[in-house]
């Protein structure tokens, strides 16, 4: 799509701005409701809360762009008309409207039994096309029904022109075009009949019958249908050499006379003049909407009536349905981005989409489409590149981790920049890949059930999560662990990925000193079997959570046995004070959210049995006191949270640490209530003579509430984080995603 003025092309801005103009041009001189425009700009994902504001800004910028033509007679005008907007434009200023007008004229001539005029006018109309309608938007994933209708109309007009050419004896001239058309559109019976007639008149009766046989095989094999009666009658006419198939003698004579005449130049082209700007296709090729403010329609070379007919975008044969995995990612911007201009918002989405494409390709996938804020990745299951499902899940995790701060295996990842959420869904199944050749380049279109299911899953996936279907889980579970999603029996959430190489971002750099200190205290805990406490203090933006998670990753990679239990304390009023102890206990026992009460109790008793010296009665006694920590147990069945329960919790940790080195990692402990704070602070005192490392992350309010936190105690260490220049990703997020630096970076 492009806009031309006397001064040259007009800069149209970002994708949404161009999409808004394209949709208004498809409904030129008609009011388009705002709701319809919003649906067009955000067709597959939920529109952000700021969608109307983004649209208003796009309209404002389009008005500024179109104002370049304001001094010209009849310049386009974008006006507000309840309940939306209307683009006022002369029909001769838009190539699509010029095309439609000439099609009407050509069809009128065909109806009036003037095929020579019809052929010339329809050829002029089709010469406006240079490829797929609005190819630049289609490449970005736009799939409006109006565009499909325009494409279908073009095919109908091509068949009208073939009919006109055949009616005036042009079967030799049109034969190659017909063959290419039928190869690209094998199920359009009208074109196939026209090809049969052209072949018959060229003396190639056997090939004409071969066309019928191919069409019948495709219809019967693919749809279970026989060709229509008209095509069946045409086959019989070819078999019997029906004289009605021959070109009438008078029409042949008229064509010879027409060939010797000079084809008239349409008035529109004659009036165009030397200063006019011809409609030009974008470099990538594409039928485009052009608001040409210099004058009507065609370039003189195209208007002569002798221009070669355009070649339609050719669809390569469909590949068989083949197993593949689809990854869809959606980037959602919250209210924190409301202050940004539409240009900056487009810059944000372009940046994160580019990051997604790079990660998809890094894991061996194909970045197949970008639909607004949704990126689609295709991972083939080929012998050359095994593990397509695993690579797709890992790519989704990599993108999520690049833009998020993991908050522990049982907690959602937090956005690295407040207000930027990443949603990821992965499905496996038999996909259909259609290769379209546009302007000499082959473009894959991915479809089939996996895409539809993945899109539906993505709409329900919370920010920071990667969810997969049953088949993807089955193929990847040996290396990736999942938890069941309560709302659906066939959807699973990624919990963790095995192997240290699976972290997307290698974190350390300026924090290597702190990591070395923490790992040194870990070794001391192991060697001396003495509990230690590490407190990491840092404000938002100082990298506290990232440091804790990197420490967790490195501890998990230790060659010696170690058990790591993690959790993030919820803000007051948003969760139970027992949330993290319950989380840690569930992780230790292997309890999931989907377990029934009986199953959860059985798993807990089994896990406690070794800690009770193999005595079942001892395990049951421990379990009776730890009831409040089992989420599957109804509240009415739980014992009250008393000092006795706290003592049981400390006893459980002591026994677990005797079995193997135990590392507890608490983040955001400043949100904890006084009872939990007291328990965590004194774990090193109550769990004496066992290898237990208690790691706490908190902000300044912790010291405001507990000025003497860990003060004067042995085996404790406090690390106060200072702000540092982030890694390349941090700098990208701070400078690109939040130009004014006002967002809260974790």
C-alpha positions in Angstrom: 0.0 0.0 0.0 1.3 3.5 -0.9 0.0 7.0 -1.2 1.3 9.2 -4.0 1.1 13.0 -4.3 2.7 15.5 -6.6 5.5 15.8 -4.1 6.1 12.0 -4.1 5.2 9.1 -1.8 3.7 9.8 1.6 5.2 8.2 4.7 2.4 6.1 6.3 4.0 5.1 9.6 3.7 1.8 11.5 1.8 -1.4 10.9 -1.4 -0.3 12.8 -1.5 3.0 11.1 -1.2 1.4 7.7 -3.7 -1.2 8.6 -6.2 1.5 9.6 -5.8 3.2 6.3 -6.1 0.0 4.4 -9.3 -1.0 6.1 -10.8 2.5 5.6 -9.9 2.3 1.9 -11.6 -1.0 1.5 -14.7 0.8 2.8 -14.0 4.1 1.0 -16.7 6.8 1.3 -18.5 4.7 3.9 -18.6 5.1 7.7 -16.7 2.4 9.4 -17.7 1.9 13.1 -14.9 2.2 15.6 -15.7 -1.3 17.0 -15.2 -2.7 13.5 -11.9 -0.9 13.1 -10.7 -2.2 16.5 -11.6 -5.8 15.5 -9.6 -5.3 12.2 -6.5 -4.0 14.0 -6.6 -6.7 16.8 -8.2 -9.7 15.1 -6.7 -12.6 17.0 -5.9 -11.3 20.4 -7.6 -9.3 23.0 -7.3 -5.6 22.3 -5.4 -3.8 25.0 -7.1 -1.4 27.3 -5.5 1.5 25.4 -6.8 0.2 22.0 -9.2 3.2 21.4 -6.4 5.6 22.3 -4.0 3.8 19.9 -6.6 4.0 17.1 -7.3 7.7 17.8 -3.5 8.4 17.6 -3.3 6.4 14.3 -6.2 8.4 12.8 -4.6 11.7 13.9 -1.3 10.7 12.3 -3.0 9.6 9.1 -4.7 13.0 8.9 -1.3 14.6 9.1 0.1 12.3 6.4 -2.9 13.0 4.1 -2.6 16.7 4.7 0.4 16.6 2.3 -2.2 16.5 -0.5 -4.4 19.1 1.1 -3.6 21.7 -1.5 -4.7 19.6 -4.4 -8.2 19.5 -5.8 -10.3 16.7 -4.3 -7.6 15.5 -1.9 -8.6 12.6 0.3 -10.1 13.5 3.7 -10.3 11.4 6.8 -13.3 12.6 8.8 -15.0 11.6 12.1 -18.6 10.4 11.5 -20.6 8.6 14.2 -20.2 5.8 15.1 -16.6 5.9 13.6 -14.6 7.3 10.8 -15.0 7.8 7.0 -12.3 8.3 4.3 -13.6 10.6 1.6 -11.8 9.9 -1.7 -12.7 10.3 -5.3 -13.2 6.9 -7.1 -10.5 7.7 -9.6 -7.9 8.2 -6.8 -7.9 4.6 -5.5 -6.7 1.8 -7.8 -9.2 -0.7 -6.3 -12.1 1.7 -7.1 -10.7 2.2 -10.6 -10.5 -1.5 -11.0 -14.1 -2.0 -9.9 -15.4 0.7 -12.3 -13.6 -0.8 -15.3 -14.8 -4.3 -14.3 -18.3 -3.0 -14.4 -17.7 -1.5 -17.9 -16.1 -4.7 -19.2 -18.9 -6.9 -17.9 -21.5 -4.6 -19.4 -19.7 -5.0 -22.8 -19.6 -8.7 -22.4 -23.4 -8.8 -21.6 -24.0 -6.6 -24.7 -22.2 -9.2 -26.9 -19.2 -7.0 -27.5 -16.4 -9.3 -26.4 -13.6 -7.3 -28.1 -14.4 -4.2 -26.0 -14.9 -6.4 -22.9 -11.5 -8.1 -23.4 -9.7 -4.7 -23.7 -11.4 -3.1 -20.8 -11.0 -6.1 -18.5 -7.4 -6.4 -19.4 -7.0 -2.7 -18.5 -8.6 -3.3 -15.2 -6.4 -6.3 -14.4 -3.3 -4.5 -15.4 -3.7 -2.4 -12.1 -2.8 -5.5 -10.1 0.8 -6.3 -9.2 0.4 -9.1 -6.7 -1.6 -9.9 -3.6 -3.9 -7.2 -2.3 -2.3 -5.2 0.5 0.7 -7.5 0.4 2.6 -5.5 3.0 -0.2 -6.1 5.5 -0.8 -9.7 4.5 2.9 -10.4 5.1 2.4 -9.1 8.7 -0.5 -11.6 9.2 -3.5 -9.5 8.3 -6.4 -11.8 7.1 -9.5 -9.7 6.7 -12.5 -11.3 5.0 -12.7 -8.2 2.8 -9.2 -8.9 1.4 -10.3 -12.5 0.6 -13.3 -11.1 -1.2 -11.2 -8.8 -3.3 -8.8 -11.6 -4.2 -11.8 -13.8 -5.2 -13.2 -10.9 -7.3 -9.9 -10.7 -9.2 -10.1 -14.4 -10.0 -13.7 -13.9 -11.2 -12.6 -11.0 -13.5 -9.8 -13.1 -14.9 -12.3 -15.7 -15.9 -14.5 -13.0 -17.4 -11.5 -11.8 -19.5 -10.8 -15.4 -20.6 -14.4 -15.7 -21.7 -14.2 -12.5 -23.7 -10.9 -13.6 -25.3 -12.4 -17.0 -26.3 -15.6 -15.3 -27.6 -13.5 -13.3 -30.0 -11.1 -16.1 -31.1 -8.2 -15.5 -28.8 -7.8 -19.1 -27.8 -4.1 -19.2 -28.9 -3.2 -16.0 -27.1 -4.8 -16.9 -23.8 -3.9 -20.6 -23.7 -0.7 -20.2 -21.5 -2.4 -17.9 -19.1 -5.3 -20.4 -18.7 -3.0 -23.3 -18.1 -1.2 -21.3 -15.3 -4.5 -20.2 -13.8 -6.0 -23.7 -13.7 -2.8 -25.1 -12.3 -3.0 -22.6 -9.5 -6.8 -22.9 -9.0 -7.6 -26.5 -9.9 -11.1 -26.6 -8.4 -12.5 -23.5 -10.3 -14.6 -25.4 -12.9 -15.3 -22.3 -15.0 -11.6 -21.7 -15.7 -11.2 -25.5 -16.4 -14.0 -25.4 -18.9 -12.4 -22.4 -20.6 -9.1 -24.2 -20.8 -10.9 -27.3 -22.3 -12.4 -25.0 -25.0 -9.1 -23.3 -25.8 -7.3 -26.7 -26.1 -10.1 -28.0 -28.3 -9.9 -25.1 -30.6 -6.2 -25.5 -30.8 -6.7 -29.1 -32.0 -5.6 -30.7 -28.7 -8.8 -32.7 -27.9 -7.0 -35.4 -25.9 -5.5 -32.7 -23.6 -8.9 -31.1 -23.3 -10.3 -34.4 -22.0 -7.3 -34.7 -19.7 -8.3 -31.4 -18.0 -11.7 -32.9 -17.3 -10.2 -36.1 -15.9 -7.9 -34.1 -13.6 -10.6 -31.9 -12.3 -12.9 -34.9 -11.7 -10.2 -36.8 -9.8 -9.5 -33.8 -7.6 -13.2 -33.2 -6.8 -14.0 -36.9 -6.2 -10.8 -37.6 -4.3 -10.8 -34.5 -2.2 -14.5 -33.6 -1.7 -16.5 -36.7 -2.9 -18.2 -34.6 -5.6 -18.7 -35.0 -9.3 -18.1 -32.1 -11.7 -21.0 -29.9 -12.4 -23.5 -30.7 -15.2 -22.2 -27.9 -17.4 -18.7 -29.4 -17.3 -20.0 -32.9 -17.9 -21.9 -31.6 -20.9 -18.7 -29.9 -22.2 -16.9 -33.3 -21.9 -19.5 -34.9 -24.0 -19.3 -32.1 -26.6 -15.5 -32.6 -26.9 -16.0 -36.4 -27.3 -18.6 -35.8 -30.0 -16.8 -32.9 -31.6 -19.9 -30.7 -31.3 -19.7 -27.9 -33.8 -21.0 -25.4 -31.1 -17.5 -25.5 -29.7 -16.0 -23.9 -32.9 -15.6 -20.1 -33.1 -18.3 -18.6 -35.3 -17.0 -17.5 -38.7 -18.3 -13.9 -38.3 -16.4 -13.5 -35.0 -13.2 -14.7 -36.6 -13.6 -12.0 -39.3 -14.4 -9.3 -36.7 -11.2 -10.2 -34.8 -9.0 -9.9 -37.9 -10.5 -6.5 -38.5 -9.8 -5.5 -34.9 -6.2 -6.6 -35.1 -5.6 -4.2 -38.0 -7.1 -1.3 -36.2 -5.3 1.0 -33.7 -6.5 0.4 -30.2 -7.9 3.6 -28.7 -6.3 5.1 -25.7 -8.7 5.6 -22.8 -9.5 9.2 -22.0 -8.2 8.7 -18.4 -4.8 7.9 -19.6 -4.8 10.6 -22.3 -5.7 13.2 -19.7 -3.0 12.1 -17.3 -0.3 14.3 -18.7 3.5 14.4 -18.1 3.3 15.5 -14.5 1.2 12.5 -13.4 2.6 9.8 -11.1 2.0 6.3 -12.2 0.8 3.7 -9.8 3.8 1.6 -8.8 3.9 -1.7 -6.9 6.0 -2.0 -3.8 9.3 -3.7 -4.3 8.1 -6.9 -2.6 5.1 -7.0 -4.9 1.6 -6.6 -3.9 -1.7 -5.3 -5.0 -1.9 -2.1 -3.2 -4.4 0.5 -2.3 -3.1 3.8 -3.7 -4.7 7.1 -3.0 -3.3 8.9 -6.1 -4.0 12.6 -5.6 -2.6 13.6 -9.0 -5.3 12.3 -11.3 -7.1 9.1 -12.4 -5.9 5.6 -12.6 -3.6 4.1 -15.2 -0.1 4.7 -16.4 0.0 5.4 -20.1 1.9 2.2 -20.8 -0.8 0.1 -19.1 -3.7 2.1 -20.7 -2.9 1.1 -24.2 -4.8 -2.1 -24.0 -1.8 -4.1 -25.2 -0.1 -4.6 -21.8 0.6 -8.2 -21.0 -1.9 -9.6 -18.6 -0.6 -9.9 -15.0 0.4 -13.3 -13.6 -1.6 -14.2 -10.5 0.3 -15.1 -7.3 0.8 -18.8 -7.7 0.0 -21.3 -5.0 2.3 -24.2 -5.0 0.8 -27.7 -4.5 -0.2 -28.4 -0.9 2.2 -30.5 1.0 0.7 -33.5 2.7 -0.4 -33.0 6.3 2.8 -33.5 8.3 3.5 -33.6 12.0 4.7 -30.3 13.4 4.7 -28.2 16.5 3.3 -24.6 16.5 4.5 -21.9 18.9 2.4 -18.8 19.4 3.6 -15.8 21.4 1.6 -12.8 22.4 3.1 -9.6 23.8 0.6 -7.5 25.8 1.3 -3.9 26.9 -0.5 -2.7 30.0 -1.5 0.7 31.3 2.2 1.5 32.1 2.7 2.2 28.4 -0.3 4.6 28.0 2.0 7.6 28.0 3.9 6.4 25.0 3.2 7.6 21.5 1.8 5.2 18.9 5.2 5.3 17.1 7.0 4.3 20.3 4.4 1.5 21.0 5.0 0.2 17.5 8.7 0.3 18.2 8.2 -1.7 21.4 6.2 -4.4 19.5 8.7 -4.5 16.6 11.5 -5.0 19.1 9.9 -7.8 21.0 8.7 -9.4 17.8 12.2 -9.3 16.4 13.5 -11.0 19.6 10.8 -13.7 19.2 11.8 -14.3 15.6 15.5 -14.6 16.6 14.7 -17.1 19.3 12.4 -19.2 17.1 15.2 -19.4 14.5 17.8 -20.1 17.1 15.9 -23.2 18.2 15.6 -24.4 14.6 12.1 -23.1 13.9 10.5 -21.0 11.2 9.2 -17.6 12.1 6.2 -18.0 9.9 3.9 -15.0 10.6 3.5 -11.9 12.8 -0.2 -11.1 13.4 -0.3 -7.8 15.3 1.2 -8.6 18.7 1.2 -12.4 18.0 4.2 -14.2 16.6 3.8 -17.7 15.1 6.7 -20.2 15.0 6.6 -23.5 13.0 8.8 -26.4 14.1 8.8 -29.4 11.6 9.3 -32.9 12.9 12.0 -34.0 10.4 14.7 -36.7 10.5 17.3 -33.9 9.9 16.1 -31.9 13.0 14.6 -34.1 15.7 12.8 -32.9 18.7 10.5 -30.3 17.1 8.2 -30.2 20.1 11.0 -29.8 22.6 12.6 -27.1 20.5 9.3 -25.2 20.3 8.7 -25.3 24.1 12.3 -24.3 24.7 12.0 -21.4 22.3 8.8 -20.2 24.1 10.6 -20.4 27.4 13.6 -18.6 26.0 11.5 -15.6 24.9 9.6 -15.6 28.2 12.8 -15.7 30.2 14.4 -12.9 28.1 11.5 -10.6 29.0 10.6 -11.9 32.4 12.1 -12.6 35.8 11.3 -16.2 36.9 9.7 -16.2 40.3 10.2 -19.9 41.2 8.9 -23.2 39.8 5.4 -22.8 41.3 5.0 -19.0 40.7 4.3 -17.0 37.6 7.3 -15.2 36.0 7.2 -11.5 36.6 7.7 -9.0 33.7 11.1 -7.5 33.6 9.4 -4.3 32.6 6.2 -3.6 34.4 3.3 -3.8 32.0 4.9 -6.0 29.4 3.5 -9.5 29.6 4.5 -12.5 27.5 2.0 -15.3 26.8 3.1 -18.5 25.0 1.2 -21.6 23.8 2.5 -24.7 22.1 0.5 -27.4 20.2 1.5 -30.5 18.2 -0.4 -32.1 15.4 -0.7 -32.4 11.6 -0.2 -29.0 10.1 -0.8 -27.9 6.5 1.8 -25.8 4.9 0.8 -23.9 1.7 3.6 -22.2 -0.2 2.6 -19.0 -2.0 4.9 -17.5 -4.6 4.7 -13.7 -4.4 7.0 -11.5 -6.4 9.3 -14.5 -7.0 9.6 -15.3 -3.3 8.0 -18.4 -1.7 6.0 -17.5 1.5 4.7 -20.3 3.7 1.2 -20.1 5.1 0.7 -22.4 8.1 -2.7 -23.8 8.9 -4.5 -26.8 10.2 -5.8 -27.9 13.6 -2.6 -27.2 15.5 -2.8 -23.5 14.6 -6.5 -23.2 15.5 -6.0 -25.0 18.9 -2.8 -23.0 19.6 -4.6 -19.7 19.0 -7.5 -20.8 21.3 -5.0 -21.8 24.0 -3.1 -18.5 23.7 -6.3 -16.5 24.4 -6.5 -18.3 27.8 -2.8 -18.4 28.7 -1.9 -16.0 31.6 1.0 -13.7 31.2 4.4 -15.2 32.1 3.2 -18.8 31.4 4.1 -21.3 28.7 1.2 -23.8 28.2 1.2 -26.9 26.0 -1.3 -29.4 24.7 -1.3 -33.1 25.7 0.6 -34.3 22.6 3.4 -31.7 23.2 3.6 -32.8 26.8 3.8 -36.4 25.8 6.7 -35.8 23.4 8.7 -33.6 25.8 8.0 -34.8 29.3 11.2 -36.8 29.8 13.1 -33.5 29.6 10.5 -30.9 30.6 8.2 -31.0 33.7 4.7 -29.7 33.7 1.8 -29.0 36.0 -1.8 -29.5 35.0 -4.0 -26.4 34.3 -7.1 -26.6 36.4 -9.4 -25.1 33.8 -8.7 -27.6 31.1 -8.0 -31.4 31.3 -5.8 -31.2 28.1 -3.6 -28.2 28.8 -0.4 -28.2 30.8 1.8 -25.4 32.2 5.6 -25.7 31.9 7.3 -25.8 35.3 11.0 -26.4 34.6 13.4 -27.6 31.9 16.3 -29.9 32.6 19.8 -28.8 31.9 21.6 -25.6 32.7 21.8 -24.8 29.0 18.1 -24.1 29.0 18.3 -20.7 30.6 17.9 -18.1 27.9 19.8 -15.3 29.6 23.3 -16.0 31.0 23.2 -13.8 34.0 26.1 -12.8 36.2 28.6 -10.2 35.0 28.5 -7.5 37.5 27.0 -9.9 40.1 29.7 -12.6 39.9 31.2 -11.4 43.1 27.9 -11.8 45.0 27.4 -15.2 43.4 30.8 -16.3 44.5 30.1 -15.3 48.1 26.8 -17.1 48.1 28.3 -20.3 46.6 31.2 -20.1 49.2 28.7 -20.1 52.0 26.9 -23.0 50.3 30.1 -25.0 50.4 30.7 -24.0 54.0 27.2 -25.2 54.9 27.8 -28.5 53.2 31.3 -29.1 54.8 30.4 -28.1 58.3 26.8 -29.3 58.4 25.9 -26.0 60.0 22.8 -23.9 59.0 23.6 -20.5 57.5 21.4 -17.4 56.6 22.1 -15.2 53.5 20.0 -12.0 53.2 20.0 -10.2 49.8 18.7 -6.6 50.1 17.9 -4.7 46.9 15.3 -2.3 45.6 13.3 -2.6 42.5 15.6 -2.4 39.5 18.7 -3.6 41.4 18.4 -7.3 40.1 17.6 -9.0 43.5 15.2 -11.6 42.0 17.5 -12.3 39.0 20.4 -12.8 41.4 18.4 -15.3 43.5 17.2 -17.2 40.4 20.7 -17.4 39.0 22.0 -18.7 42.3 19.2 -21.3 42.2 20.3 -22.3 38.7 23.9 -22.7 39.7 23.0 -24.7 42.8 20.9 -27.0 40.7 23.9 -27.7 38.6 26.1 -28.7 41.5 27.4 -32.3 41.1 26.6 -33.2 44.7 23.1 -33.9 45.9 21.2 -30.8 47.0 17.5 -30.2 47.5 16.3 -26.6 46.5 12.9 -25.3 47.7 11.8 -21.8 46.5 8.9 -19.5 46.9 7.9 -15.8 46.5 5.9 -14.3 49.4 2.7 -12.7 48.1 1.8 -9.1 48.9 -0.4 -8.6 51.9 -4.0 -9.3 51.1 -3.2 -11.3 47.9 -2.4 -14.7 49.4 -2.1 -16.8 52.5 0.7 -16.1 54.9 1.4 -19.9 54.6 1.7 -19.7 50.8 5.5 -20.2 50.6 5.8 -22.9 53.3 2.9 -24.7 51.6 4.7 -24.3 48.3 7.9 -25.7 49.6 6.2 -28.6 51.3 4.3 -29.5 48.2 7.4 -29.4 46.1 9.3 -31.6 48.5 6.4 -34.2 48.6 5.6 -34.0 44.8 2.1 -32.7 45.5 0.4 -30.9 42.6 -2.7 -28.7 42.4 -4.6 -31.4 40.6 -4.2 -34.0 43.4 -7.2 -34.9 45.4 -7.1 -34.8 49.2 -6.4 -38.5 49.5 -3.7 -38.4 46.9 -2.0 -35.4 48.5 -2.0 -37.0 51.9 -0.6 -40.3 50.5 2.2 -38.4 48.8 3.0 -36.4 51.9 3.0 -39.6 54.1 5.3 -41.4 51.6 7.7 -38.4 51.6 7.8 -38.1 55.4 8.3 -41.8 55.9 12.1 -41.8 55.5 12.3 -38.6 57.6 10.5 -40.6 60.4 13.1 -43.4 60.3 10.8 -45.6 58.3 8.1 -45.7 61.0 4.6 -45.3 59.6 3.2 -44.0 62.9 5.9 -41.4 63.1 5.2 -40.2 59.5 1.4 -40.0 60.4 2.2 -38.0 63.5 4.3 -35.5 61.5 1.6 -35.3 58.9 -1.1 -34.6 61.4 0.7 -31.5 62.5 1.5 -30.4 58.9 -2.1 -30.5 57.7 -2.3 -26.7 57.3 0.4 -26.8 54.7 -1.5 -29.1 52.3 -3.6 -27.0 49.9 -5.7 -30.0 48.9 -7.0 -30.4 52.4 -10.2 -28.4 52.9 -9.9 -25.5 55.4 -12.5 -27.0 57.6 -10.4 -30.2 58.0 -7.1 -28.3 58.8 -5.7 -27.8 62.3 -5.3 -24.2 63.3 -2.0 -22.5 62.6 -0.3 -22.6 66.1 3.1 -22.7 67.5 2.8 -26.5 67.4 2.5 -26.4 63.6 5.5 -24.0 63.4 7.5 -26.5 65.5 6.4 -29.3 63.2 7.5 -27.2 60.2 10.9 -26.6 61.7 11.2 -30.3 62.7 10.4 -31.3 59.1 13.1 -29.0 57.7 15.7 -30.3 60.2 14.9 -33.9 59.3 14.9 -33.1 55.5 18.3 -31.4 55.8 19.8 -34.4 57.6 18.9 -36.5 54.5 20.6 -34.1 52.0 21.8 -30.5 51.8 18.7 -28.3 51.8 18.6 -24.8 50.3 15.6 -22.6 50.9 15.2 -19.5 48.7 12.6 -16.9 49.8 11.9 -13.8 47.6 10.1 -10.7 48.7 10.2 -11.7 52.4 9.4 -8.1 53.3 5.8 -9.0 52.5 5.6 -11.7 55.2 3.7 -11.3 58.4 5.4 -11.2 61.7 4.9 -14.9 62.5 6.5 -16.0 59.2 9.3 -13.5 59.6 10.1 -14.8 63.1 10.1 -18.4 61.8 12.4 -17.6 58.9 14.8 -15.5 60.8 15.4 -18.1 63.5 15.5 -21.2 61.3 19.3 -21.2 61.7 18.9 -21.3 65.5 16.2 -24.0 65.6 17.6 -26.3 62.9 21.0 -26.7 64.5 23.8 -29.0 63.3 22.3 -29.7 59.8 23.3 -28.6 56.3 20.6 -26.0 55.7 21.2 -22.8 53.7 18.4 -20.2 54.2 18.5 -17.5 51.4 16.3 -14.5 51.8 15.6 -11.8 49.3 13.9 -8.6 50.4 13.7 -4.8 50.0 14.3 -2.0 52.6 11.0 -2.4 54.4 12.4 -5.6 55.9 15.0 -3.6 57.9 12.4 -1.0 58.8 10.3 -3.7 60.4 13.2 -5.6 61.8 16.2 -3.2 62.3 18.2 -6.0 64.0 17.5 -8.6 61.3 20.1 -11.3 61.7 22.2 -8.9 63.7 24.9 -10.3 65.9 24.3 -13.9 64.9 26.9 -16.3 63.7 26.7 -18.0 60.3 24.9 -15.1 58.6 25.7 -12.9 55.7 23.9 -9.8 54.3 24.4 -8.6 50.7 23.2 -5.1 49.9 22.9 -4.7 46.1 23.8 -1.4 44.5 22.4 -0.4 41.1 24.5 -1.6 38.2 24.4 -1.1 34.4 22.4 -4.0 33.2 23.4 -6.5 30.6 22.5 -5.9 26.9 19.0 -7.1 27.5 18.5 -4.7 30.4 19.8 -1.8 28.4 17.5 -2.7 25.5 14.5 -2.9 27.8 15.3 0.4 29.6 16.2 2.4 26.5 13.8 0.9 23.9 10.8 -0.3 25.7 10.6 2.6 28.1 12.1 5.7 26.5 11.6 8.0 29.5 12.8 5.3 31.9 9.7 5.6 34.0 8.7 1.9 34.0 9.6 -0.3 36.9 12.3 -2.8 35.8 12.8 -5.7 38.2 
